[in-house]
């Protein structure tokens, strides 16, 4: 779990990213650019590299993966939101200036590390939400595609323009996009390199919801709506859905059965039954 010292250092940095986690009691979430707010059970990962528009460079990705590793084993975190603190940009994609200095073998290793990083985001056991305020292009959109849910703000611009640079999306875009929007639409977006605004992205099914205002505020609203659910149940539901979608439905049913079996002996399941019987709000502990 992140210490307060690490959180404070991250919150004031102007490079890399900052992560605010949440202990079993509410922790103050803060950044260098907003009024402090209290949220229990929500961790916010904020990209904050304005000099490069949150471009994905080696140092940036190393810090990102370290943050994900911390979150993965923090049972107090029930929802993760990924957002940007940089005006009008979520993530501009690869750091092309840094990329230009790499040898072909270094490029291959780095793209592999990007793919692994986004897989780690996708594999977080708790629900994740990408709050897209500004441009999410190339690798930036691939970050968002690895989240469970996506919210686009009024200034959002989303696309995979790699073919215009004579390359292809290499950090999961060619695989996650068709699974999300369908094969034909994914090919259309990748072949043309088209950039969509928030409303068009919602129409394509690329984002769950497009808002006229700030995506982060809507993401918080959704996160708060998730919080009252049993945390073990939420994690098992995510696992069942994610794993089940990769296999035939009969195998998926078996995965669902296995996930349900893990919920049966939990204290939370019994608490839910008691609360229903007593007509009160359940108090779940994630056990």
Secondary structure, 3 states (H helix, E strand, C coil): CCCHHHHHHHHHCCCCEEEECCCCCCEEEEECCEEEEEECCEEEEEECCHHHCCCECHHHHHHHHHHHHHHHCCCCCCEEEEEECCCCEEECCECHHHHHCCCHHHHHHHHHHHHHHHHHHHCCCCEEEEEECCEEECHHHHHHHCCCEEEECCCCEEECCHHHHCCCCCCCHHHHHHHHHCHHHHHHHHHHCCEEEHHHHHHHCCCCEECCCCHHHHHHHHHHHHHCCCHHHHHHHHHHHHHHCCCCHHHHHHHHHHHHHHHHCCHHHHHHHHHHHHCCCCCCCCC
